[in-house]
């Protein structure tokens, strides 16, 4: 058995992409898999050995302390492959290559240089310079690594010079959703919308709640809202909107509980603003709504329109226009047969194309190549 080590200082040990998809896939393929991450204790879960890092509060403290601690733990494990997931681990990745000579993989979940351009806590005048610096650091660091794994094709384009870059998309695991199918109850008098994920202004939470106020229907409309506000003061602002009286706010919810909520929902919302890092992204929530068999109302970005309109599984809207979002909600309320068919189409598209069972083959092939 080849020993492989995944390292993250940002994500939790139960992160869906890292633990449930990549680590469990490798463990099921008879690799000896270790995961170094913030966790409470050392344990083995589903064949994956969790090596805990302390839970650290504060971004700066995390970025300074945890990469060093993760590097020491990784060296002690003496693996054949070191697979890390955060840009703050780039130096640790280089040191692992120099000190061990083993295979190093950099897994890129986001286009970090684009993401920096919309970070509210970074002053506007500094964002472009920092974004350019991050791109250069990733470029120089990548020369030390044996492969780049990107979560989207668009991220992979940043490494077009790098022949060993591949994309392994963050599509749903079909098995996890085998019992998550929309429950159709024609007699219910509440029409449920759902949004799961981070609650920020650029993710459209204000326009979504404003749209609720504009929906005029014989049905009672409720929004199931799951996630945490960032910054926390945003919650006060959103609660003051008149549409919030139609919100059922649950705060942060475990992933397995979200699956049950999706069965209850009639429509999934993903109305992110046209920030540069969102336009070519592939949000996990979009595909989870689809596999749950519910139609989606999503931002009208070209890539998203191609997925949604080609598979006839929802409606694309201007995410900055609450009125347009409200009209899409009203249309799906008034046309239940069309909404049902859209939900069925979305689930079919996931089962046939957009699923982890297809993507994991690329990950396993990569490991086979670099180890052989």
N, C-alpha and C positions, 0 to 999 in steps of 0.2 A: 504493500500500500504506500503510495506517495503521500507524504505529509504536506498539507497546504495551510497557510495562515492568512485569514482575512483580518484587516485592521481598520477600525474606524474610531475616531475621537469625537465625531459630531453626532452620529446616529446611535440609537439604542441597540442593545443586543437582539431585539426582536424586530428590527427594521425589515419591512416586507421585501425590498429588493435584495438586501445583503443576506439576511438570515433565511427567510422563507423561500426565496427563489435561488440565489446562487449557492449559498452554503449547503442547503438541503439537497440541491441537485447534485453537487459534487459528492456529498456523503452517500447518496443513493447509488452513485457510480463507483463506490468502493475507494474513494479517497479518504484519508484520515484528515478531517477538517477541524481546524481551530479558529475561533473568532475572538479577537481582542476588541472589547467594547465596554462602554460604561454599563456596569451591571452590579448587582448586589453581592453575588457570590460565584464561586467557581462551580460549574455544573455541566452535565451533558444533557442536551435537549435534542431529540430527534436525530441522534447520531453526531451532533455538532458539539464540540468541546468549547464551552464559554470560558474565556480567561478575562476576569473582571478588571476594569479600570474604575477608579473612584468617580462618583458623580460630582462634577465640579460646577459651581455657579459662577457665571460671569464669562463673557466671550474671551476676554484677554487672558484670564487665568487658564482657561481651557486650552487656548492656542499655544501657550508657553509651556504648560506643565504636561499635558497628556501626550503630545507627540514623543517626548523624551521617554515617558513611562512605557508607551506602546512599543517604542524601539527596543528597549531593554527586554521586555517580555517576548517580543518577536525573535530576538537573537537567541534567547534561551530555548526556544522551541525547535531550532535547527531544522527548518522546513526546506522542501524543494522549491516551493513557490510562495512568494509573499505578494498578496493582492490587497492593495489599499484603496480607500474610497473617498478621501478628503484632500483638498488642496493644501491644507495645513500640514499634511504628512509628506509633502514632496521631498523635503530635506531628509526625512527619515527613510523614504524610499531610496534616495541616492546613497545614503549611508549603508543601507541593507545590501545594496548591490556591490558597493566597494568592499564591505567587510566580509560578505559571505560568498559573493560570486554566483548566487542562486538566481532563479528567474523572478523578475519583478513585473507586476501588472498594475497599471494605474486605471482605476474605474471612475469615469467622470459622469456624475449624475446630472449636472447642470452645466450650461454655458456660463462659467463663473465670470468671465470678463463682461458679458452682457448683463448678468445679474447685478453686478456692482453698479451699473448705470442707473438702477432704480432703487438702490438702498437708501432709505430715508435717513439713516443715522450717519451717512457719509456726506460731508458738505458738497454741494453741487460742483464747486470749482475744482474739487479733487478727484471727482469720479472718473473722468476720462483718463487722467494720468494713471490712476490706480488700476483701471481696467486694462490699459496698455501694458503696465508692468506685470500684471497677472498673466496676460497672454504670453509675454516674453519668458517669464519664469516657467510656465508650462512647457513652452517650446524647448528651452534649454534642458529642463529636467527630463523630458521625454527621450532625449538622446541616450540616457542611461538605462532605459527600461526595455523589457522584452516584448511588451505589448500594451496597447491602449484599448480599453473597452469603453465605448461611449453609449449613453442611454438613448440617443437619437441619431439619425443620419446627419442632421444638421450639425450637431456637436462634432461628429466624426470628420466633417469637412474642414474643421479647424486644424486637423492633423492630416490633411491631404498629402503632405510631404512624407508621411510616415506609413510605410508599407504594411506594418504590422497592426494597424488600427482596425478594429471591427466595431460594429454597432450591435448591441444586445439590448433590445427594447424592453421597456418595463411593462409589458402586457400582463393581464391577469392570469392566474393559475386556474384553469377550468375546474379542477377538482374542488377548489375552495368554494366554488359557487354552484355546486351541483344541487343544493337545496335552496338557492337564493333566486327565486323566480317571482315576478310580480303577482301578487294575489289580487285577482279581479273580483270586486264586489260591486255589482251594479246598483245595489240598494243603499250603499253608504252615502252619506250626505256631506262628507268632508273630502276635498281634493288635496292630496298631500304632495308638496314639492319637497325636494331634499337638496341640501348642499353640505358637502363634507370637505374638510381641509382647513388650511390657514385662513383666518379672517383678517384681511388687510384691505385698504382702500383700492390698491391696484388689482386685487382679486375680485373686485366688483361688489362687495357686500353692501355698500350704500345704495347703488343703483338697483340691486335685487330687492332690498327692503322697500325702496321707493316704489318699485313696480307693484308690490303687493297692495299698496294703497290704491293703485289705479285699476286693479282687477275688479270688474263689476260682473258678478255671476250669481246665478241662483244657488250654486254650490258654495259651501263654506270652504275657504282656501286657507291652508296652513303650511308654513315652511318649517320643516325639520332642519335645524341648524346645528351642525356638529363641528367643533373646532375651537381654537383659542384666538382671541383678539390680539393683534400686534400692530401698534403698541397698545397696551392695556387701556389707555384713555379712549381709544376708538370705540370701545363698547359703550361708553357714556353717550357719545355722539350718535351711534346707531340706535340706541334705546330711545332717544328723543324723537326719532322718526315715527310718523303716524302708522306706517305700515308694520312697525314692530309688534303691534297688538295681535298680528297674525303669525307671529314667530313662536315656535316651540324650541327654545334654546337649551341644548343639552350639554354645552361645554365640550371638553375633550372626551372622546369616546373611543374605546378599544376597537380595533379593526374587526374582531369577530362580532361585536355588537352592531357595528355598521352594516354588516351583512344582513342581519335581521331587519334593520330599519329600511334597507333597500327593498325588501319584500313588501313593505307597507306603502312605499312611495308610488306615486303616479308619474312623476316627471323628475329628472335630475338636472340640476343647474350647474353650468360651468361658464360663467360670463366674465372671464378675466379681461382686464384692460389691454389695449394693444401696446404693452411695454415690449421693448425689443427682445427681452429674454422669454416672453410668452408666445410670441407669434409663431415660432417654429417648434414649440414644445409639444410633448405628448403627455398631457396630464393623466395620471393614473385614474382619477375619479371619472373621467370621460368614459374609459373602457369598462370600469366597474359598473357604471350606470347601464351601459349597453348589455353586459353579460347578465345583469339582473332582469333584463327584459323590459326596461322602462325607456320611453323616448327621452331625448336630451334637448335642452335649450342651451346653445353654446355660442361663443363669440364667433363672428364671421371672418376669422382668419383664413387665408387661402388653403392652408394645409388641413385645418379642421373642416372647412366646407367640403373639401375633396373626400374626406372620410365619411362625413355625415350625409352629404347629399348623394354621393355615389352609392351609399348603402341604404338611403332613404330611412334613416333612423332618428331623425329629429329636425329641429329648426335652428338655423343660424341667424343671429341678430347682432345689431350694433350694441356692444356691451355698455356703451356710455349713455344709451338712451333708455331710461326706465319705461317710457311709453311703448317702445318696440318690444321690450321684454314682456310687458304686461299683455300686449296683443298676442304674443306667441303662447303665453299661458292660457289666455282666454280661448284661443283657437283649439288647443288640445283638450280643454274642458268641454267645448261644444262639439267636438268631433271625436268621440271616444273610440269609434272603430278605426279611424286613422291612427290615433295614438297607440292603440293596441297593436296594429300592424307595424308601426315604427319600432315599437319595443321588440317585437318578434324579429324584425330585420336586424336590429342591433345585436341581439343575442346570436343570431345565425352568423353574423360577420365575425364575432369573437370566436365562435366555435370553429370556424373555417380558416380564419386568417390571423387575427390579432390576439394571440394567446402565448403564454409562456412555454407551453409544450412545444411550440415551434422554435421559440427563441433559445431555449436551453441547449438545443443541439449545437448552436454556434459556440456557446461557452465551452461545452465538452470537447468540441473539435479543436478549439484554441488550446486548451490544456493538453490535449493529446499531442498537438504539433510542437509546443514549446518544450514538452518533456521527452519527446522522441526525436 
